[in-house]
Each structure stands twice: as C-alpha cells, then as structure tokens.
Amino acid sequence: MPRVMWKGAISFGLVTIPVGLYPATEEKTLHFNQLHDADFGRIKYKRVCATDGDEVPFEHIVKGYEYEKDKYVVLEDEDFDAVPVSSGRAIDIIQFVDHEEIDPLYFQKSYYLVPEETGLKAYTLLRKAMSEDGRVAVAKISFREKEHLCTLRFAGDVFVLETMFWPDEIRETEFDILSKDVTIRPQEVEMARSLIDNLTQEFHPEEFKDDYREALLGIVEKKVAGEEIEVIPEAEPTKVVDLMEALKASVEATKKRAAAATTKKPARSKKAAAG
C-alpha cells in the first residue's frame, strides 16, 4: 500500500471528514541511466551556481521567484504556509455537477481519499448520497505548493479525487488548417459511421496491455543473455488515394476481425463482467 502523501479533511457544508490522500496510479515504464560510452560510467549532474561556478550543496539551495530579469525574491517554507487559502488542509466542496459537463481535457491525475476512523460514518453517508444521482463534487485542494481545482467521485467504496487544470492552463485550439473548406460527401459520412459502429464495443480495461514495454523488456533480456537482436523491418503502409475506397476496405477488415474475435474469445463470466 502506498504511503499517505497528504492529510486533511473533506468539508461538506458543516460536515468535516478527516481523510488521507494516496496516489491512485503508478507509471510502469523501463528506466534507463545515461552512461559514458567508453567505460559505462554513470553520468552525474551537479548543482552549479551560475554566478561563481561553484557546486552548491542541497542545504544551501533556496527557492526564488524571478519578478524582473535577474531579480529574485526568496520564499521560505513559512512563506508557503502563510498563503491565505482555505484549501491548505481542507478539501472544500464548492458545488456538484453532472460528470458529463466536464471536458476530460481538464483532468490531470487521480488519487484515492481514504477516511480516518472518526470520519468513516460521514464518508459512508456521502458515498450513499452521491451514488444515487451520478454527480461529482467540484472542490479545491492545496499540496506540493500549488492549489488544484479537483473533482470528487466514488469508484466502488473509495473516493477518487482527480486534480484538474485551471481554465487558463488549457491552450486555445488555434490551428489555421482547421478553418480550410473541405467537401465531404454524404456516402463518406455514412461509411465512416459504419466503421465506427464496427469498432464500437464495451470497454474492458483488463483486455489492454503495454505491448511496447513488454517487447522492449524482451530486447533487454536478450541483450543481457548475449543474444543477437533481429531488427524487423516495418511493413509499408497500404497507399489508398481514394478516401471512400479506404473506408470501404476498413469496414470490411473490421467485420472480419470482429467475426474472428467472436469465435476465439471465451464468454465473460458474470463475475468477471461485474468486476
């Protein structure tokens, strides 16, 4: 179980629910070190002062905000603690909204909110109340020297807090090419819809895996064992000039793929489907 990274309370009207914040996800990827190609020595980085060129120990590094070119104001830990926001140790629920109203572009990272024993009853009450209408709570939380907009929803028995980007952090979609006129024929739209229908099915996340990571790990293991690595040339993509022909070919291919998957795929048990 991961360690708690923040402790505070959910504030719901006059109800306070003490909770701990835990990371809900972990990134799984292969990590590589930078090495000197001559002797495979690890490449290390030093914290060097740009003014005198000396290496600076970590205990002598402070945080400075550049308010003008080459002019800084230094902030100490107590300065961050003095920021006058109510979200420092409280997750203050501001409003409730339908989940569909929030563009997924806003969502940033997910965390679990686990209650302390004294807040278990209020936590359970809020879960039961929210589970009936599918709404999510919009709130604010401060950690890691930043205030986050966030949503709260339940996934099973646990509260999931998802931090969000602020509206001014979302970039505008200013792409000139999108303003150009394009002629789309009705039959092309219909064929595209058929392709979408053929590719539409229930989402079962356990059916997906990171093929690239597994293949890369296989190459690493072969190199450790001294085996030769065979580079497989990438197949040339089929060049189809006519959009309609490409759509027709895609529809036929997805029909064949769906038929093959139906014959090979074992029926999902009710227990697996519920999980």
trRosetta pair geometry for C-beta under 8 A, 3 or more apart (Angstrom, degrees):
i j d omega theta_ij theta_ji phi_ij phi_ji
1 22 7.7 -46 176 -146 87 147
2 5 7.7 -19 142 -33 114 100
2 22 5.2 135 78 -165 110 101
2 23 5.4 -72 131 45 171 93
3 22 7.8 180 96 -122 24 89
4 7 6.2 45 150 -63 134 90
4 20 4.0 -55 -131 -177 130 126
4 21 6.6 99 -164 58 78 49
4 22 5.9 -65 -107 -77 55 82
4 114 7.9 -109 -101 49 106 116
5 21 5.5 -69 65 95 84 94
5 22 6.7 130 8 -111 91 35
5 23 6.5 61 -10 -35 139 85
5 111 7.9 -103 50 -137 122 130
5 143 7.3 90 130 172 97 150
6 20 7.1 151 82 -161 51 56
6 21 3.9 4 58 40 99 126
6 141 7.8 90 134 173 157 122
6 143 4.7 -62 -94 -101 143 147
7 18 7.7 7 -177 -172 92 89
7 19 7.5 -176 -148 95 56 44
7 20 5.2 -25 -101 -106 78 75
7 21 7.3 -144 -70 11 33 82
7 89 7.6 1 103 -148 63 94
8 18 7.7 -158 120 -142 26 58
8 19 6.7 -14 72 61 62 80
8 21 7.5 18 23 -24 96 110
8 88 7.8 177 -113 114 132 47
8 89 4.2 -173 -122 -175 100 56
8 90 5.7 -155 173 -74 116 27
8 91 6.2 119 104 -21 126 82
8 141 7.5 166 55 -140 156 99
9 16 4.9 12 163 -174 140 92
9 17 5.9 152 -164 71 80 42
9 18 4.9 -42 -98 -93 94 47
9 19 6.3 128 -118 15 36 79
9 89 6.9 37 17 142 83 80
9 90 5.4 -23 67 -116 84 72
9 91 7.0 -148 101 24 37 79
9 119 7.3 -172 -133 -88 92 153
10 16 7.3 155 77 -157 52 44
10 17 4.2 -8 52 56 101 106
10 19 5.7 47 -20 -5 94 131
10 90 7.7 114 -125 -167 11 68
10 91 4.8 -32 -107 69 60 110
10 93 6.8 36 -176 -33 91 105
10 113 7.0 74 -53 170 119 148
10 119 7.9 128 36 -178 96 144
10 123 7.7 110 36 -100 136 80
10 126 7.5 -80 114 5 147 176
10 139 7.7 -65 -139 -117 83 166
10 152 7.3 82 -126 -112 128 165
10 159 7.7 -109 -63 -151 148 173
11 15 7.6 148 -159 81 42 55
11 16 5.8 -11 -104 -105 67 73
11 90 4.8 26 -24 -179 122 117
11 91 6.5 175 15 77 75 49
11 92 4.6 -16 61 -107 122 63
11 93 6.5 -157 85 12 63 76
12 15 4.5 -24 72 68 92 106
12 16 7.8 179 28 -78 71 28
12 17 6.8 26 5 -6 112 110
12 93 5.2 28 -102 23 69 136
12 122 7.6 171 45 170 128 114
12 126 6.1 -158 -57 -101 174 132
12 137 7.9 -65 -106 -126 102 153
15 122 5.3 174 -179 -153 119 132
15 126 7.7 174 112 -63 146 114
16 90 7.8 -65 -131 -127 100 109
16 119 7.4 -90 121 -108 62 117
16 122 7.6 54 78 107 33 170
17 115 5.9 -63 174 -118 102 109
17 119 4.0 115 -158 -170 64 128
17 122 4.7 -147 -89 99 100 119
17 123 5.1 126 -158 -69 134 79
17 126 7.0 -73 -47 -2 156 142
18 115 6.7 92 83 -161 63 69
18 116 4.1 -27 105 29 114 122
18 118 5.9 41 31 69 128 103
18 119 4.4 -174 40 -24 70 133
19 91 7.4 -26 49 14 130 130
19 113 4.6 9 173 -177 144 95
19 114 6.2 142 -159 69 83 35
19 115 5.3 -50 -98 -98 78 49
19 116 6.8 -140 -86 -10 26 78
19 119 6.6 -91 -57 86 69 154
19 123 7.4 126 -83 -97 105 125
19 159 7.3 -41 -136 54 150 142
20 113 7.4 157 74 -154 38 51
20 114 5.2 -23 59 62 90 92
20 116 7.0 96 -22 -57 93 83
21 111 5.2 8 -170 160 93 140
21 112 7.5 148 -158 77 45 49
21 113 6.1 -20 -99 -100 64 69
21 141 7.8 122 -85 -179 149 150
21 143 7.2 -129 66 -35 160 164
21 161 6.8 -50 -127 42 102 144
22 111 6.3 151 73 -171 40 84
22 112 4.5 -20 64 61 100 99
22 113 7.9 -179 22 -78 78 23
22 114 6.2 28 -2 -5 121 115
23 26 6.9 88 126 -69 127 75
23 111 5.9 -60 -110 -115 32 79
23 112 7.7 12 89 16 15 85
24 110 4.1 -65 61 119 135 97
24 111 5.2 -171 -15 -119 99 17
24 112 4.9 127 -83 -33 94 82
24 160 6.4 46 -90 -134 161 93
25 109 7.2 -127 37 -161 123 84
25 110 5.7 85 -19 59 110 100
28 210 7.0 -170 90 13 108 156
28 213 6.7 63 121 -162 93 167
29 213 6.3 -118 -122 -109 53 120
30 213 6.4 164 -20 -146 95 84
30 216 5.8 -133 8 115 147 126
30 217 6.3 -176 -73 -76 129 80
30 220 7.0 -173 -145 -38 150 150
33 42 5.8 -49 166 -125 133 93
33 43 7.6 165 164 33 84 81
34 42 7.4 87 78 -161 61 58
34 43 4.1 -43 105 37 106 128
35 40 4.8 -11 -179 -149 135 53
35 41 6.5 140 -158 66 76 32
35 42 6.3 -49 -104 -97 69 38
35 43 6.5 -148 -93 -17 16 90
36 39 5.6 8 92 48 115 76
36 40 6.6 -106 65 -43 70 6
36 41 4.5 6 26 51 119 87
36 43 6.5 135 -48 -67 74 85
37 40 7.7 25 -135 -70 21 54
46 55 5.0 -64 177 -118 122 112
47 55 6.4 92 72 -161 62 70
47 56 4.9 -78 116 58 105 89
47 58 7.2 110 24 -81 155 62
47 61 6.6 -48 165 -76 153 135
48 53 6.3 -13 -180 -160 111 42
48 54 7.0 170 -150 89 70 25
48 55 5.6 -46 -95 -95 69 55
48 56 7.0 148 -120 0 17 87
49 52 5.2 16 95 46 128 79
49 53 6.5 -49 73 3 81 12
49 54 5.3 11 28 55 117 73
49 55 7.8 -160 -1 -92 81 8
49 56 5.3 99 -49 -46 93 117
50 53 7.9 27 -150 -71 16 48
56 60 5.3 -121 -174 84 93 110
56 61 5.8 109 129 -69 123 89
57 60 5.1 78 65 12 82 103
57 61 7.7 -140 100 -20 44 88
58 61 5.7 -52 -156 15 41 117
62 74 5.0 14 136 -152 134 118
62 75 7.9 161 168 56 96 46
62 76 7.6 -41 -149 -89 111 63
63 74 6.8 121 78 -155 51 66
63 75 5.2 -44 92 60 106 90
64 72 3.6 20 172 179 126 133
64 73 6.6 153 -155 70 76 31
64 74 4.9 -39 -94 -92 84 65
64 75 7.3 160 -101 10 32 75
65 72 6.4 141 64 -153 35 75
65 73 5.4 -20 56 57 92 86
65 75 6.5 47 -14 -18 105 115
66 69 7.4 31 177 -111 114 22
66 70 7.4 12 -142 -54 110 12
66 71 6.8 108 -154 69 65 50
66 72 5.5 -41 -90 -92 56 79
67 71 6.0 -60 62 100 80 98
67 72 7.2 135 10 -120 79 28
67 73 5.9 35 -14 -5 124 107
68 71 4.1 17 62 42 95 123
75 79 4.3 -124 -160 80 85 147
75 80 6.5 89 155 -47 120 82
76 79 5.1 111 54 -5 63 101
76 80 7.9 -129 101 0 42 83
77 80 5.9 -55 -160 34 40 108
77 81 6.5 37 146 -17 69 107
78 81 5.2 -52 -145 40 40 115
78 82 6.2 43 153 -26 68 106
79 82 5.7 -56 -148 33 31 112
79 83 7.8 57 148 -46 57 80
80 83 6.1 -22 -168 -15 41 111
80 145 5.6 -61 -140 -114 136 92
81 88 7.8 80 -150 -149 55 141
83 88 7.2 153 76 -80 93 115
83 142 7.6 -169 89 -158 131 156
85 88 5.8 131 81 -41 84 85
85 140 7.7 -106 174 135 119 135
85 142 5.8 116 94 -49 134 147
85 147 5.7 -109 179 -85 169 137
86 90 5.8 -43 155 60 81 121
86 92 5.7 31 114 -30 119 145
86 140 7.8 85 76 81 85 123
87 90 6.2 -105 -122 72 36 68
87 91 7.0 49 -143 -104 85 39
87 92 6.1 -103 -87 13 79 101
87 139 7.9 142 -118 157 115 86
87 140 4.1 -88 -85 119 146 100
87 141 5.3 -159 -178 -119 113 19
87 142 4.3 121 108 -15 95 95
87 147 5.5 97 72 -135 138 104
88 142 5.0 -33 -97 63 41 134
91 113 7.6 -57 6 -117 165 146
91 139 5.0 48 173 149 84 147
91 140 7.3 -177 -146 76 54 42
91 141 4.9 -11 -104 -83 88 101
91 150 7.4 -58 -146 69 110 132
91 152 7.2 99 153 -61 136 134
91 161 7.3 -91 -131 -113 151 137
92 139 5.8 162 78 -153 42 95
92 140 5.9 -5 52 47 91 90
93 96 7.6 14 176 -60 116 78
93 137 4.6 -49 -134 -173 112 128
93 138 7.3 103 -157 69 65 43
93 139 4.8 -52 -97 -85 47 108
93 152 7.0 -68 -99 27 103 135
94 137 7.9 131 40 177 58 81
94 138 5.2 -53 58 98 102 90
94 139 5.9 163 -1 -103 83 44
94 140 7.0 61 -35 -13 119 91
95 137 7.5 164 91 -153 33 59
95 138 5.1 -1 61 48 78 111
96 130 7.9 -152 -130 -118 131 96
96 135 4.5 52 170 147 110 135
96 136 6.9 166 -152 82 71 30
96 137 5.5 -41 -97 -98 76 59
96 138 7.2 -177 -94 8 23 80
97 101 4.9 -94 164 55 118 138
97 102 6.8 107 102 -41 134 99
97 135 6.4 159 79 -158 21 96
97 136 6.3 -26 64 62 73 80
97 138 5.9 38 4 -29 111 117
98 101 4.9 102 70 -16 83 104
98 134 7.0 28 -137 110 76 97
98 135 5.9 -68 -88 -109 43 76
98 136 7.8 61 178 17 13 82
99 102 6.5 -63 -169 29 45 104
99 134 6.5 -88 2 159 112 88
99 135 7.1 -178 -32 -140 75 31
99 136 4.9 86 -84 -13 82 118
99 151 7.9 102 -118 178 79 151
99 153 6.8 43 -93 -93 121 145
102 106 5.8 -89 180 46 98 135
102 107 7.6 89 138 -49 120 93
102 136 7.5 -55 1 60 138 138
102 151 6.7 -84 -33 -63 174 148
102 164 7.8 -85 -167 -114 130 142
103 106 5.6 104 75 -11 79 97
104 107 5.5 -41 -162 15 59 116
105 165 7.6 -58 136 39 73 128
105 170 6.2 75 133 -128 121 123
106 149 7.8 -55 177 96 117 123
106 164 4.4 8 155 -158 98 108
106 165 5.4 -135 -149 45 57 83
106 170 7.0 -48 -91 -69 70 129
107 110 8.0 12 180 -61 113 84
107 151 7.8 -52 -101 23 94 121
107 162 5.2 -25 -141 163 101 129
107 163 7.8 107 -161 81 54 46
107 164 5.9 -47 -98 -104 38 77
108 148 7.5 -113 45 -150 147 124
108 162 7.0 146 45 171 66 76
108 163 4.4 -52 63 96 121 89
108 164 5.7 178 -6 -107 101 18
108 165 5.8 132 -65 -43 111 72
109 162 7.1 177 85 -151 31 62
109 163 5.2 8 50 41 80 109
110 160 5.8 -19 -161 -172 106 106
110 161 7.3 143 -158 79 53 48
110 162 5.1 -23 -99 -99 71 81
111 160 7.3 144 74 -161 42 56
111 161 4.6 -22 66 65 97 98
111 162 7.6 175 21 -80 70 35
111 163 7.4 53 -3 -23 110 94
112 158 5.3 -17 -150 162 106 133
112 159 7.0 116 -166 77 56 63
112 160 6.4 -38 -101 -104 55 59
112 161 7.5 157 -111 19 5 84
113 152 7.1 -19 12 -131 148 108
113 158 7.2 155 59 176 58 82
113 159 3.8 -37 60 86 108 119
113 160 7.4 -162 11 -82 88 10
113 161 5.2 82 -38 -25 111 112
114 158 6.7 -28 -88 -138 74 106
114 159 7.8 -162 -65 41 32 94
115 119 4.3 -135 -163 91 109 100
115 120 5.1 152 107 -86 136 53
115 122 7.8 167 -133 67 143 81
115 123 3.9 -96 -59 -46 149 159
116 119 5.3 71 57 20 75 102
116 120 7.6 -107 98 -42 37 77
117 120 5.7 -22 -155 -22 38 117
119 122 5.4 -61 -164 50 70 108
119 123 5.3 79 135 -32 87 106
120 123 5.5 -59 -144 38 28 117
120 124 6.2 27 159 -19 66 107
121 124 5.9 -56 -148 37 29 109
121 125 6.3 32 152 -22 63 107
122 125 5.4 -50 -146 35 33 116
122 126 6.4 33 155 -18 65 104
123 126 6.0 -57 -151 36 27 108
123 127 6.5 30 149 -21 62 107
123 159 7.3 -101 -157 -28 101 122
124 127 5.5 -52 -148 34 33 116
124 128 6.5 32 155 -17 65 104
125 128 6.0 -57 -151 36 29 108
125 129 6.3 26 154 -17 65 109
126 129 5.7 -55 -144 39 32 111
126 130 6.1 22 160 -13 67 111
127 130 6.2 -63 -143 42 25 102
127 131 6.1 29 159 -30 63 111
127 154 5.2 103 -137 -97 87 149
127 157 6.9 21 -158 -151 159 51
127 159 7.4 -115 -85 -66 98 83
128 131 5.9 -53 -141 27 27 114
128 132 7.4 33 160 -30 56 101
129 132 6.7 -60 -172 15 30 112
130 133 7.2 -87 -161 46 40 82
130 135 6.5 -110 -150 67 82 78
130 136 7.9 65 -166 -105 124 34
130 137 7.3 -66 -110 -33 138 100
130 153 7.4 -164 153 -139 137 54
130 154 5.9 136 92 -6 123 117
131 154 6.1 -48 -77 59 90 145
136 151 4.6 20 151 -176 130 115
136 152 6.4 163 -173 71 80 45
136 153 4.4 -43 -114 -72 101 102
137 151 6.5 144 76 -162 50 60
137 152 4.1 -11 58 53 108 103
137 153 7.4 -179 21 -64 72 54
138 149 7.3 -13 -170 -174 93 94
138 150 7.6 154 -156 85 50 43
138 151 5.8 -31 -97 -102 57 72
139 149 7.9 152 86 -161 38 51
139 150 5.5 -29 71 71 82 90
139 151 7.4 133 22 -111 78 22
139 152 5.9 29 6 -16 125 112
140 147 5.9 3 -176 -179 110 104
140 148 6.9 159 -156 81 60 48
140 149 6.1 -39 -101 -104 74 47
140 150 6.8 135 -113 21 22 89
141 147 7.3 166 88 -154 31 61
141 148 5.3 -17 65 59 80 98
141 150 5.4 0 12 7 108 142
141 161 7.0 30 -9 -178 156 142
141 163 7.4 -97 58 -98 114 92
142 146 6.9 -167 -145 97 69 32
142 147 4.5 -33 -92 -97 90 70
142 148 7.2 166 -90 12 36 72
143 146 7.4 -20 74 57 39 69
143 148 7.5 -30 35 3 78 116
148 163 4.3 -44 -179 -141 146 105
148 164 6.8 130 175 41 90 57
149 163 7.4 106 74 -165 49 60
149 164 4.4 -56 94 67 95 108
149 165 7.7 -17 51 89 111 18
149 166 5.9 125 -1 -90 122 66
150 161 5.4 12 170 -176 136 92
150 162 6.1 160 -158 79 81 44
150 163 5.0 -44 -96 -103 99 46
150 164 5.8 176 -94 3 36 90
151 161 7.4 165 81 -151 44 49
151 162 5.1 -7 54 55 91 98
151 164 6.6 72 -14 -41 88 123
152 159 5.7 -15 -164 -168 100 109
152 160 7.3 153 -152 77 49 48
152 161 5.6 -18 -98 -99 75 72
153 159 7.5 143 77 -154 26 61
153 160 5.5 -23 69 59 77 97
153 162 7.6 1 19 0 102 111
154 157 7.4 -36 -169 -154 109 8
154 158 7.0 150 -150 80 70 32
154 159 6.0 -48 -96 -98 66 49
154 160 7.0 138 -125 10 15 85
155 158 6.0 -23 64 68 81 84
155 160 4.8 49 -5 -29 112 127
165 169 4.2 -129 -177 86 104 124
165 170 5.7 123 111 -58 133 81
166 169 4.8 93 57 -2 75 108
166 170 8.0 -140 94 -12 44 82
167 170 6.1 -52 -160 20 40 111
173 178 7.4 2 149 20 106 163
175 178 4.8 76 87 -6 98 109
176 179 6.0 -58 -167 27 48 111
176 180 7.9 60 143 -36 69 91
177 180 5.9 -35 -168 1 49 117
184 188 5.6 -124 -170 75 78 129
184 189 6.2 78 151 -53 117 97
185 188 4.6 96 62 -1 83 105
185 189 7.4 -150 96 -5 46 83
185 244 7.6 -17 58 -74 132 118
186 189 5.6 -54 -154 34 38 112
186 190 6.3 37 151 -19 69 106
187 190 5.4 -50 -144 37 37 115
187 191 6.2 37 155 -19 66 104
187 244 6.9 24 111 -122 108 121
188 191 5.8 -53 -146 37 30 109
188 192 6.3 33 152 -20 63 106
188 243 6.1 24 -132 115 126 119
188 244 5.8 -95 -94 -87 87 83
188 247 6.6 157 -146 -11 68 161
189 192 5.7 -56 -149 36 30 113
189 193 6.4 32 152 -21 64 104
190 193 5.7 -52 -150 33 31 112
190 194 6.7 35 149 -21 63 102
191 194 5.5 -48 -152 31 36 115
191 195 6.6 40 149 -20 64 101
191 244 6.6 109 26 -143 164 70
191 247 4.0 84 130 138 126 136
191 248 6.4 -54 -152 -66 137 62
191 251 6.4 -101 -168 -40 85 137
192 195 5.6 -51 -153 34 35 114
192 196 6.5 37 149 -19 65 103
192 247 6.0 -72 -69 -131 62 131
193 196 5.5 -51 -148 36 36 113
193 197 6.3 40 151 -22 66 103
194 197 5.6 -50 -148 34 32 114
194 198 6.4 32 153 -19 64 105
194 247 8.0 95 59 166 105 104
194 251 5.1 16 115 -119 115 130
195 198 5.8 -55 -149 35 31 111
195 199 6.4 14 156 -6 64 111
195 247 6.1 -108 -39 -158 134 82
195 250 5.2 18 -119 113 128 116
195 251 5.1 -99 -80 -81 77 78
195 254 6.4 123 -145 10 68 151
196 199 6.0 -69 -148 46 30 101
196 200 6.2 42 152 -41 67 106
197 200 5.6 -50 -146 16 31 118
198 251 6.2 146 -8 -143 152 65
198 254 3.9 102 131 119 133 131
198 255 6.1 -73 -135 -65 135 63
198 258 6.2 -125 -170 -30 87 141
199 254 5.8 -74 -62 -144 80 144
204 207 4.7 67 94 -8 101 114
204 268 7.7 -144 -100 -97 156 152
205 208 6.0 -59 -164 29 51 109
209 214 6.9 24 143 -23 116 135
210 213 4.0 24 125 20 122 116
210 214 6.4 142 95 -16 73 87
211 214 5.9 -61 -149 41 33 109
211 215 6.0 29 157 -18 69 110
212 215 5.9 -59 -145 39 28 108
212 216 6.1 28 157 -19 66 109
213 216 5.8 -56 -145 38 28 110
213 217 6.3 31 155 -20 64 106
214 217 5.7 -53 -148 36 30 112
214 218 6.6 36 150 -23 62 103
215 218 5.5 -50 -154 31 34 117
215 219 6.8 35 149 -19 64 100
216 219 5.6 -49 -153 32 37 112
216 220 6.6 40 148 -20 65 102
217 220 5.4 -49 -149 34 36 115
217 221 6.4 37 152 -19 66 104
218 221 5.7 -53 -147 36 32 111
218 222 6.4 32 153 -19 64 105
219 222 5.7 -54 -149 36 33 112
219 223 6.4 31 154 -18 65 105
219 229 5.9 47 -147 -123 95 124
220 223 5.9 -58 -151 36 30 109
220 224 6.4 32 152 -20 65 105
221 224 5.6 -51 -148 34 33 114
221 225 6.4 24 154 -11 64 109
222 225 5.7 -63 -148 44 32 106
222 227 4.1 -78 -170 64 88 118
222 228 7.9 -58 161 64 118 22
222 229 6.1 125 105 -84 133 81
223 226 7.6 49 -175 -72 32 21
223 227 7.2 -87 -69 53 27 72
223 229 6.6 -6 -71 -50 89 119
240 245 5.5 -150 -170 97 117 105
240 246 4.1 146 105 -79 142 94
240 249 6.8 -145 -92 24 158 146
241 245 7.8 34 63 47 58 129
242 245 4.0 69 84 10 110 111
242 246 6.7 179 93 -13 58 84
243 246 5.6 -56 -151 36 33 113
243 247 6.4 34 152 -20 67 104
244 247 5.7 -53 -149 35 33 111
244 248 6.4 34 153 -19 65 104
245 248 5.7 -51 -146 36 33 112
245 249 6.3 32 155 -17 65 107
246 249 5.9 -56 -147 39 29 110
246 250 6.2 31 153 -21 64 109
247 250 5.6 -56 -147 36 30 113
247 251 6.4 33 154 -22 65 104
248 251 5.8 -53 -149 32 30 111
248 252 6.5 26 155 -14 64 106
249 252 5.9 -56 -150 39 31 109
249 253 6.2 32 153 -21 65 108
250 253 5.6 -55 -146 36 31 112
250 254 6.3 27 157 -17 66 106
251 254 6.1 -58 -148 37 28 106
251 255 6.5 32 152 -23 63 105
252 255 5.7 -52 -151 31 32 114
252 256 6.6 29 154 -15 65 104
253 256 5.9 -56 -152 37 32 109
253 257 6.3 31 152 -19 66 109
254 257 5.4 -52 -142 39 35 113
254 258 6.1 38 157 -22 67 105
255 258 5.9 -55 -147 35 27 109
255 259 6.4 26 154 -18 62 108
256 259 5.8 -56 -149 36 31 111
256 260 6.4 29 154 -18 65 107
257 260 5.8 -56 -148 37 31 109
257 261 6.2 30 154 -20 65 108
258 261 5.7 -54 -145 37 31 111
258 262 6.4 36 155 -25 63 105
259 262 5.8 -52 -150 29 30 114
259 263 6.9 22 156 -12 62 105
260 263 6.1 -61 -154 38 32 105
260 264 6.2 14 158 -6 68 115
261 264 6.1 -67 -141 47 30 102
261 265 5.3 24 169 -23 71 121
262 265 6.4 -50 -121 34 19 106
268 272 5.0 -122 -170 84 90 120
268 273 4.9 104 130 -60 123 94
269 272 4.6 92 56 8 84 100
269 273 6.9 -151 92 -5 43 87
270 273 5.7 -56 -146 39 32 111
270 274 6.2 32 156 -20 66 107
271 274 5.9 -56 -148 36 28 109
271 275 6.5 25 154 -19 63 107
272 275 5.7 -57 -148 35 33 109
